[in-house]
Amino acid sequence: MQRLGFIHDMMDVKVLILFVLSKANYPMTAQEIYEVCYQDDCLSYFDVCTALPEMVESGHLTVREEDKYEITEKGRSDGALTEDSIAFTVKQRALNAIERFNRKVRRSSYVKTRVVPREKGDYSIIMSLDDDMGNLMTLELFAPDQRQGVRLAKLFEKKAEMVYNLAMQELLSDEEELED
């Protein structure tokens, strides 16, 4: 029986990994590579885990901090030669997935949170939102326990822009009254 899909052998896995990592703006873990590359039902996590060390050994990839992989110049040039062999639909889905990954990582570099214990057993949650120019907002809130502090931090990570926009809108809504 013939296998359907783009992935037929280990070479197809490696070509897809090179394509994905050539478009990634940040180093990726094996799990992240798998999630982005999984655009074809014939790809398994074990295929990715087998291919990555082989590609490091061959000089196509390097391993960075926290077991994150990056493409080398050799990998980039070899990937450019072979990416035409990737099925169009797989390539488009992989491009969409890598763009989502790049946006997610970029955003997470702008939104920072810390839950800091205080002397009396309560917690301070320090939350900040940055952009390319620098810090836009830093907010510190009180939480009576660590559970609530962690929850506030996670919610801020999801809604940082909304919190910033609401604060700006509320503060600037009475701007005309100040001018009188």
N, CA and C of each residue as an Amber inpcrd file, in Angstrom:
protein
   540
   0.8390000  -1.1840000   0.0000000   0.0000000   0.0000000   0.0000000
   0.8830000   1.2460000   0.0000000   0.5640000   2.1970000  -0.8220000
   1.3320000   3.4270000  -0.9520000   0.9700000   4.4010000   0.1670000
   2.0110000   5.0300000   0.7570000   1.7840000   6.0220000   1.8100000
   1.3210000   7.3270000   1.1800000   0.2980000   7.9100000   1.7510000
  -0.1930000   9.1920000   1.2780000   0.5520000  10.3020000   1.9960000
   0.5480000  11.4980000   1.4430000   1.1770000  12.6340000   2.0890000
   2.5710000  12.8960000   1.5500000   3.1890000  13.9300000   2.0890000
   4.5140000  14.3590000   1.6440000   5.6290000  13.5220000   2.2510000
   5.5140000  13.1620000   3.5090000   6.5830000  12.4810000   4.2260000
   6.5910000  10.9980000   3.8530000   7.6660000  10.5770000   3.1890000
   7.8180000   9.1730000   2.8190000   9.0370000   8.5450000   3.4620000
  10.0660000   9.3710000   3.7360000  11.2800000   8.8350000   4.3490000
  11.9500000   9.9230000   5.1970000  13.0610000   9.5830000   5.8150000
  13.7480000  10.5010000   6.7180000  14.2460000  11.7540000   5.9820000
  14.5820000  11.6270000   4.7230000  15.0410000  12.7920000   3.9620000
  13.9240000  13.8370000   3.8560000  12.6970000  13.4060000   3.6610000
  11.5610000  14.3350000   3.6100000  11.3950000  15.0590000   4.9430000
  11.5870000  14.3350000   6.0450000  11.5010000  14.9390000   7.3820000
  12.5640000  16.0300000   7.5160000  13.7710000  15.7230000   7.1120000
  14.8820000  16.6720000   7.2460000  14.6860000  17.9030000   6.3610000
  14.1900000  17.7090000   5.1630000  13.9300000  18.8410000   4.2590000
  12.8830000  19.7670000   4.8850000  11.8330000  19.1920000   5.4450000
  10.7850000  19.9930000   6.0750000  11.3250000  20.7270000   7.3040000
  12.1420000  20.0710000   8.1010000  12.7400000  20.7230000   9.2710000
  13.6320000  21.8830000   8.8420000  14.4470000  21.6890000   7.8070000
  15.2980000  22.7820000   7.3160000  14.4590000  23.9540000   6.8270000
  13.3800000  23.6560000   6.1260000  12.4970000  24.7140000   5.6390000
  11.9210000  25.5150000   6.8060000  11.3970000  24.8030000   7.7940000
  10.7720000  25.4610000   8.9450000  11.7950000  26.2960000   9.7110000
  12.9550000  25.7240000  10.0010000  13.9540000  26.4630000  10.7790000
  14.5530000  27.6270000  10.0010000  14.5360000  27.5570000   8.6870000
  15.0290000  28.6950000   7.9020000  14.0850000  29.8930000   7.9990000
  12.8210000  29.6270000   8.3020000  11.8210000  30.7010000   8.4320000
  11.6170000  31.1470000   9.8770000  12.1610000  30.3970000  10.8310000
  11.9900000  30.7220000  12.2500000  12.9010000  31.8780000  12.6390000
  12.3700000  32.8310000  13.3610000  13.1570000  33.9650000  13.8350000
  13.8050000  33.6940000  15.1870000  13.4640000  32.5580000  15.7940000
  13.9420000  32.2330000  17.1360000  14.3080000  30.7520000  17.1840000
  15.2170000  30.3700000  18.0780000  15.5100000  28.9380000  18.2590000
  14.2610000  28.1870000  18.7000000  14.1880000  26.9030000  18.3510000
  12.9960000  26.1010000  18.6390000  13.3660000  24.8060000  19.3470000
  12.5010000  24.3700000  20.2570000  12.6680000  23.0640000  20.8910000
  12.2000000  21.9770000  19.9270000  12.5250000  20.7290000  20.2490000
  12.0690000  19.6070000  19.4180000  10.5430000  19.5740000  19.3570000
   9.8860000  19.8360000  20.4630000   8.4180000  19.8460000  20.4920000
   7.8560000  20.9420000  19.5840000   8.4450000  22.1290000  19.6490000
   7.9710000  23.2340000  18.7950000   8.2050000  22.9170000  17.3200000
   9.3510000  22.3200000  17.0130000   9.6330000  21.9340000  15.6200000
   8.5810000  20.9280000  15.1530000   8.3010000  19.9430000  15.9860000
   7.2970000  18.9460000  15.6220000   5.9360000  19.5930000  15.3850000
   5.5240000  20.4680000  16.2880000   4.2070000  21.0970000  16.1670000
   4.0880000  21.9130000  14.8890000   5.1540000  22.6110000  14.5130000
   5.1170000  23.4120000  13.2960000   5.2020000  22.5150000  12.0610000
   6.0120000  21.4700000  12.1330000   6.1860000  20.5720000  10.9830000
   5.0130000  19.6210000  10.7830000   4.2020000  19.4130000  11.7950000
   3.1230000  18.4450000  11.6780000   2.0290000  18.9950000  10.7620000
   2.3130000  18.9300000   9.4880000   1.3710000  19.3730000   8.4680000
   1.0030000  18.2100000   7.5630000   1.4440000  17.0420000   7.9600000
   1.2880000  15.8400000   7.1620000   1.1060000  14.6790000   8.1420000
   0.0750000  13.8830000   7.9770000  -0.2170000  12.7920000   8.9120000
   0.8710000  11.7230000   8.9480000   1.7710000  11.7370000   7.9950000
   2.8230000  10.7250000   7.9590000   4.0190000  11.0910000   8.8390000
   4.0210000  12.2690000   9.4210000   5.1240000  12.6980000  10.2790000
   4.8190000  12.3300000  11.7270000   5.8190000  11.7730000  12.4020000
   5.6380000  11.4520000  13.8190000   6.6760000  12.2220000  14.6400000
   6.3850000  12.3430000  15.9170000   7.3180000  13.0000000  16.8370000
   8.6510000  12.2580000  16.8550000   8.6040000  10.9420000  16.7370000
   9.8240000  10.1380000  16.7570000  10.6730000  10.3960000  15.5200000
  10.0390000  10.6750000  14.3770000  10.7940000  11.0430000  13.1760000
  11.6030000  12.3160000  13.4380000  10.9530000  13.3080000  14.0450000
  11.6210000  14.5820000  14.3390000  12.7560000  14.3510000  15.3300000
  12.4920000  13.5640000  16.3720000  13.5170000  13.2960000  17.3990000
  14.6820000  12.4830000  16.8510000  14.4590000  11.7070000  15.8290000
  15.5350000  10.9640000  15.1720000  16.3270000  11.8800000  14.2440000
  15.6360000  12.7430000  13.5260000  16.2790000  13.6020000  12.5350000
  17.1470000  14.6890000  13.1730000  16.7030000  15.2680000  14.2730000
  17.4120000  16.4190000  14.8480000  18.8650000  16.1160000  15.2220000
  19.1630000  15.0490000  15.9800000  20.5770000  14.7830000  16.2850000
  21.4120000  14.4940000  15.0410000  20.8120000  13.8250000  14.0670000
  21.5240000  13.5590000  12.8120000  21.8600000  14.8670000  12.0970000
  20.9420000  15.8260000  12.1400000  21.1630000  17.1030000  11.4680000
  22.1760000  17.9610000  12.2160000  22.2370000  17.8120000  13.5340000
  23.2700000  18.5060000  14.3130000  24.6250000  17.9210000  13.9620000
  24.6970000  16.5890000  13.9060000  25.9520000  15.9060000  13.5820000
  26.4470000  16.2590000  12.1810000  25.5260000  16.4290000  11.2450000
  25.9110000  16.7570000   9.8680000  26.2310000  18.2400000   9.6860000
  25.9780000  19.0600000  10.7150000  26.2940000  20.4820000  10.6360000
  25.1850000  21.3520000  10.0660000  23.9960000  20.7940000   9.8980000
  22.8700000  21.5690000   9.3820000  22.1620000  22.3730000  10.4690000
  22.2600000  21.8830000  11.7070000  21.6380000  22.5470000  12.8530000
  22.6530000  22.6640000  13.9820000  22.4000000  23.6230000  14.8680000
  23.1660000  23.7180000  16.1110000  22.1740000  23.6960000  17.2690000
  22.6780000  23.2970000  18.4260000  21.8430000  23.2800000  19.6270000
  22.2540000  24.4690000  20.4770000  21.2720000  25.2720000  20.8630000
  21.4820000  26.4460000  21.7120000  20.9980000  26.1520000  23.1200000
  20.8840000  27.2040000  23.9010000  20.4480000  27.0650000  25.2910000
  19.1200000  26.3260000  25.3940000  18.9670000  25.6040000  26.4810000
  17.7170000  24.9040000  26.7810000  17.2730000  23.9510000  25.6690000
  18.2150000  23.2740000  25.0440000  17.9100000  22.2950000  23.9860000
  17.0630000  22.8840000  22.8680000  17.4230000  24.0770000  22.4330000
  16.7350000  24.7110000  21.3120000  17.6370000  24.6420000  20.0870000
  17.0150000  24.4000000  18.9510000  17.7480000  24.2000000  17.7060000
  17.6710000  25.4380000  16.8260000  18.7930000  25.6920000  16.1310000
  18.8630000  26.7590000  15.1310000  19.5070000  26.2000000  13.8750000
  19.1480000  26.7690000  12.7550000  19.7250000  26.3470000  11.4900000
  21.0860000  27.0130000  11.3010000  22.0270000  26.3020000  10.6870000
  23.3460000  26.8610000  10.3800000  23.3290000  27.3910000   8.9440000
  24.4080000  28.0270000   8.5540000  24.5080000  28.5050000   7.1610000
  24.4910000  27.3260000   6.1900000  25.1540000  26.2410000   6.5580000
  25.1230000  25.0310000   5.7250000  23.6780000  24.5350000   5.5910000
  22.9540000  24.4990000   6.6900000  21.5620000  24.0630000   6.6580000
  20.6960000  24.9860000   5.8280000  20.9630000  26.2910000   5.9430000
  20.1860000  27.2740000   5.1910000  20.4170000  27.0990000   3.6840000
  21.6740000  26.9230000   3.2800000  21.9490000  26.7900000   1.8390000
  21.4460000  25.4510000   1.2980000  21.6420000  24.3640000   2.0460000
  21.1290000  23.0640000   1.5950000  19.6000000  23.0470000   1.5870000
  18.9850000  23.7040000   2.5710000  17.5300000  23.7830000   2.6250000
  16.9570000  24.5540000   1.4500000  17.6400000  25.6330000   1.0510000
  17.1710000  26.4260000  -0.0940000  17.1920000  25.6000000  -1.3780000
  18.1530000  24.6860000  -1.4910000  18.2440000  23.8380000  -2.6820000
  17.1600000  22.7690000  -2.7260000  16.6920000  22.3500000  -1.5500000
  15.7600000  21.2180000  -1.4980000  14.3140000  21.5920000  -1.2030000
  14.0410000  22.8480000  -0.8380000  12.6780000  23.1850000  -0.4080000
  11.6420000  23.0760000  -1.5230000  12.0670000  23.0760000  -2.7650000
  11.1170000  22.9100000  -3.8740000  10.4830000  21.5240000  -3.8860000
  11.0920000  20.5770000  -3.1850000  10.5410000  19.2200000  -3.1640000
   9.3820000  19.0780000  -2.1660000   9.1530000  20.1040000  -1.3550000
   8.0620000  20.0500000  -0.3770000   6.7420000  20.3150000  -1.1000000
   5.7620000  19.4840000  -0.8300000   4.4420000  19.6560000  -1.4390000
   3.9030000  21.0480000  -1.1130000   3.2700000  21.6900000  -2.0820000
   2.8010000  23.0600000  -1.9400000   1.9060000  23.2460000  -0.7160000
   0.9420000  22.3570000  -0.5220000   0.0190000  22.5180000   0.6030000
   0.7360000  22.3700000   1.9430000   1.6750000  21.4380000   2.0170000
   2.4510000  21.2580000   3.2500000   3.2910000  22.5000000   3.5120000
   3.8860000  23.0300000   2.4740000   4.7310000  24.2260000   2.5950000
   3.9110000  25.4180000   3.0870000   2.7210000  25.6070000   2.5350000
   1.8740000  26.7290000   2.9350000   1.4100000  26.5940000   4.3830000
   1.0080000  25.3910000   4.7660000   0.5870000  25.1760000   6.1530000
   1.7590000  25.3660000   7.1160000   2.9420000  24.9110000   6.7260000
   4.1320000  25.0870000   7.5670000   4.4850000  26.5670000   7.6890000
   4.3650000  27.3190000   6.5930000   4.6280000  28.7640000   6.6410000
   3.6640000  29.4630000   7.5970000   2.3900000  29.1170000   7.5270000
   1.4040000  29.7020000   8.4400000   1.7290000  29.3590000   9.8880000
   2.1170000  28.1200000  10.1330000   2.4410000  27.6890000  11.4930000
   3.6840000  28.4010000  12.0180000   4.6790000  28.5820000  11.1740000
   5.9140000  29.2390000  11.6380000   5.6750000  30.7310000  11.8570000
   4.8040000  31.3300000  11.0680000   4.4610000  32.7380000  11.3050000
   3.7430000  32.9030000  12.6450000   2.8380000  31.9750000  12.9770000
   2.1780000  32.0110000  14.2910000   3.2020000  31.8360000  15.4150000
   4.1460000  30.9130000  15.2250000   5.2030000  30.6950000  16.2220000
   6.0320000  31.9640000  16.4080000   6.4530000  32.5920000  15.3110000
   7.2660000  33.8080000  15.3990000   6.5200000  34.9270000  16.1220000
   5.2250000  35.0950000  15.8170000   4.4230000  36.1230000  16.4960000
   4.3030000  35.8410000  17.9900000   4.0680000  34.5790000  18.3200000
   3.9030000  34.1940000  19.7290000   5.1840000  34.4540000  20.5230000
   6.3220000  34.0720000  19.9850000   7.5880000  34.2660000  20.6990000
   7.9170000  35.7520000  20.7890000   7.6840000  36.4870000  19.7170000
   7.9510000  37.9310000  19.7260000   7.0890000  38.6210000  20.7840000
   5.8190000  38.2730000  20.8340000   4.9230000  38.8760000  21.8180000
   5.3680000  38.5430000  23.2340000   5.7680000  37.3030000  23.4620000
   6.1770000  36.9150000  24.8170000   7.4280000  37.6550000  25.2710000
   8.2110000  38.1620000  24.3400000   9.3830000  38.9510000  24.7340000
   8.9760000  40.3620000  25.1750000   7.7660000  40.7780000  24.8520000
   7.2710000  42.1060000  25.2270000   6.4340000  42.0970000  26.5030000
   5.9140000  40.9430000  26.8770000   5.0480000  40.8410000  28.0560000
   5.8000000  40.0440000  29.1200000   6.0410000  40.6780000  30.2540000
   6.7940000  40.0410000  31.3360000   5.9810000  40.0890000  32.6260000
   6.0490000  39.0130000  33.3950000   5.3960000  38.9850000  34.6980000
   6.3180000  38.3090000  35.7110000   6.1910000  38.7330000  36.9620000
   6.9130000  38.1080000  38.0760000   5.9940000  38.0870000  39.2830000
   5.9970000  36.9690000  39.9930000   5.2560000  36.8530000  41.2460000
   6.3140000  36.8270000  42.3490000   6.3000000  37.8770000  43.1950000
   7.3500000  38.0610000  44.1990000   6.7320000  37.9630000  45.5980000
   7.2550000  37.0410000  46.4340000   6.7380000  36.9590000  47.8090000
   7.1380000  38.1920000  48.6140000   6.2350000  38.6300000  49.5010000
   6.5080000  39.7670000  50.3740000   6.6650000  39.2520000  51.8040000
   7.0780000  40.1370000  52.6810000   7.4160000  39.7620000  54.0630000
   6.2610000  39.1420000  54.8400000   5.0540000  39.5850000  54.6350000
   3.9170000  39.1440000  55.4450000   3.1960000  37.9290000  54.8650000
   3.8030000  37.2760000  53.8770000   3.2030000  36.0810000  53.3060000
   2.3190000  36.3290000  52.1060000   2.1450000  37.5840000  51.7230000
   1.3700000  37.8760000  50.5260000   2.3420000  38.0340000  49.3480000
   1.8240000  38.4560000  48.1970000   2.6380000  38.4810000  46.9830000
   2.4190000  39.7610000  46.1920000   3.4850000  40.2070000  45.5520000
   3.4060000  41.2890000  44.5820000   3.5140000  40.6710000  43.1960000
   2.6650000  41.1170000  42.2960000   2.7320000  40.6760000  40.9200000
   3.1930000  41.8700000  40.1090000   4.3770000  41.7490000  39.5350000
   4.9550000  42.8340000  38.7470000   4.7800000  42.4510000  37.2830000
   4.0560000  43.2890000  36.5620000   3.7050000  43.0050000  35.1760000
   4.1520000  44.1750000  34.3100000   4.7580000  43.8580000  33.1740000
   5.1880000  44.9400000  32.2950000   4.8720000  44.6100000  30.8470000
   4.6820000  45.6640000  30.0960000   4.4240000  45.5650000  28.6650000
   5.4040000  46.4890000  27.9680000   6.1580000  45.9360000  27.0370000
   7.1570000  46.6880000  26.2820000   6.7780000  46.6900000  24.8030000
   7.4600000  47.5290000  24.0540000   7.4030000  47.4690000  22.5960000
   8.8300000  47.6260000  22.0830000   8.9880000  47.8670000  20.7850000
  10.3270000  47.9820000  20.2090000  11.1060000  49.1660000  20.7670000
  10.4100000  50.1700000  21.2500000  11.0670000  51.3860000  21.7380000
  11.4130000  51.3090000  23.2310000  10.7600000  50.4220000  23.9780000
  11.0240000  50.3210000  25.4070000   9.7620000  49.9960000  26.1870000
   9.7790000  50.3250000  27.4640000   8.6730000  49.9990000  28.3540000
   7.4770000  50.9160000  28.1170000   6.2920000  50.3130000  27.9610000
   5.0500000  51.0670000  27.8230000   4.3500000  51.2110000  29.1640000
   4.4110000  50.1490000  29.9760000   3.6720000  50.1560000  31.2230000
   4.2780000  49.1200000  32.1600000   4.3800000  49.4820000  33.4160000
   4.7210000  48.5310000  34.4720000   3.6650000  48.6810000  35.5490000
   3.1120000  47.5710000  35.9560000   2.0210000  47.5720000  36.9160000
   2.3520000  46.5770000  38.0180000   2.1620000  46.9940000  39.2570000
   2.3700000  46.0900000  40.3870000   1.0520000  45.9620000  41.1420000
   0.6110000  44.7290000  41.3190000  -0.6280000  44.4450000  42.0330000
  -0.3390000  43.5580000  43.2390000  -1.2210000  43.6150000  44.1930000
  -1.1450000  42.8020000  45.4100000  -2.0060000  41.5590000  45.2370000
  -1.5160000  40.4160000  45.7580000  -2.3190000  39.1920000  45.8140000
  -2.1420000  38.5740000  47.1960000  -3.2360000  38.1080000  47.8010000
  -3.1340000  37.5570000  49.1580000  -2.4150000  36.2110000  49.2240000
  -2.4070000  35.4630000  48.0960000  -1.7090000  34.1740000  48.1040000
  -1.0520000  33.9290000  46.7430000  -0.1790000  32.9420000  46.7130000
   0.5800000  32.6600000  45.4980000  -0.3290000  32.1960000  44.3590000
  -1.3250000  31.4090000  44.6710000  -2.2370000  30.9080000  43.6350000
  -2.8970000  32.0580000  42.8740000  -3.3950000  33.0360000  43.6140000
  -4.0250000  34.1770000  42.9600000  -2.9820000  35.0090000  42.2130000
  -1.7890000  35.1210000  42.7600000  -0.7250000  35.8580000  42.0870000
  -0.3550000  35.2400000  40.7470000  -0.2160000  33.9260000  40.7320000
   0.1060000  33.2220000  39.4870000  -1.0320000  33.3850000  38.4820000
  -2.2480000  33.3220000  38.9750000  -3.4220000  33.4880000  38.0890000
  -3.4450000  34.8890000  37.4750000  -3.1860000  35.9070000  38.2910000
  -3.1280000  37.2780000  37.7690000  -2.0240000  37.4220000  36.7180000
  -0.8790000  36.8280000  36.9870000   0.2360000  36.9130000  36.0360000
  -0.1240000  36.2640000  34.7030000  -0.7350000  35.0850000  34.7500000
  -1.1140000  34.3880000  33.5070000  -2.1760000  35.1660000  32.7310000
  -3.1240000  35.7290000  33.4420000  -4.1680000  36.5030000  32.7650000
  -3.5940000  37.7710000  32.1430000  -2.6410000  38.4080000  32.8240000
  -2.0030000  39.5880000  32.2450000  -1.2410000  39.2130000  30.9750000
  -0.5750000  38.0640000  30.9950000   0.1440000  37.6150000  29.7970000
  -0.7940000  37.4740000  28.6090000  -2.0210000  37.0500000  28.8500000
  -3.0060000  36.9040000  27.7820000  -3.5860000  38.2460000  27.3410000
  -3.7600000  39.1760000  28.2980000  -4.5330000  40.3850000  28.0340000
  -3.7400000  41.6740000  28.2370000  -2.4270000  41.6340000  28.1110000
  -1.5990000  42.8050000  28.4080000  -1.9880000  44.0200000  27.5630000
  -2.1910000  43.8030000  26.2860000  -2.5340000  44.9200000  25.4140000
  -3.8910000  45.5180000  25.7870000  -4.8340000  44.6560000  26.1580000
  -6.1550000  45.1290000  26.5450000  -6.0660000  45.9630000  27.8300000
  -5.2890000  45.5110000  28.7930000  -5.1160000  46.2610000  30.0410000
  -4.4920000  47.6250000  29.7420000  -3.4750000  47.6400000  28.8960000
  -2.8250000  48.8960000  28.5280000  -3.8090000  49.8390000  27.8320000
  -4.5400000  49.3100000  26.8640000  -5.4930000  50.1410000  26.1200000
  -6.6030000  50.6770000  27.0170000  -7.1130000  49.8480000  27.9210000
  -8.1540000  50.3020000  28.8480000  -7.6250000  51.3970000  29.7820000
  -6.4010000  51.2190000  30.2680000  -5.8110000  52.2390000  31.1420000
  -5.6310000  53.5500000  30.3850000  -5.1060000  53.4830000  29.1730000
  -4.9070000  54.7030000  28.3690000  -6.2500000  55.3650000  28.0560000
  -7.2170000  54.5690000  27.6640000  -8.5390000  55.0990000  27.3360000
  -9.1680000  55.7790000  28.5510000  -9.1030000  55.1400000  29.6790000
  -9.7020000  55.6840000  30.8900000  -8.9810000  56.9580000  31.3340000
  -7.6720000  56.9360000  31.2920000  -6.9090000  58.1160000  31.7180000
  -7.0950000  59.2950000  30.7700000  -7.1960000  59.0200000  29.4910000
  -7.3080000  60.1060000  28.5100000  -8.7490000  60.5410000  28.2700000
  -9.7170000  59.8220000  28.8080000 -11.1160000  60.1700000  28.5640000
 -11.4890000  61.5130000  29.1950000 -10.8450000  61.9010000  30.2560000
 -11.1410000  63.1720000  30.9180000 -10.1320000  64.2590000  30.5660000
  -9.3790000  64.0520000  29.5100000  -8.3370000  64.9950000  29.1260000
  -8.9160000  66.3800000  28.8230000 -10.0870000  66.4330000  28.1950000
 -10.7030000  67.7150000  27.8550000 -11.0690000  68.4940000  29.1020000
 -11.4870000  67.7980000  30.1630000 -11.8490000  68.4830000  31.4080000
 -10.6450000  69.1590000  32.0370000  -9.4690000  68.5820000  31.8840000
  -8.2540000  69.1480000  32.4540000  -7.8450000  70.4280000  31.7490000
  -8.1790000  70.5440000  30.4620000  -7.8060000  71.7180000  29.7080000
  -8.6480000  72.9430000  30.0670000  -9.8200000  72.7440000  30.6330000
 -10.7160000  73.8640000  30.9690000 -10.2450000  74.6720000  32.1330000
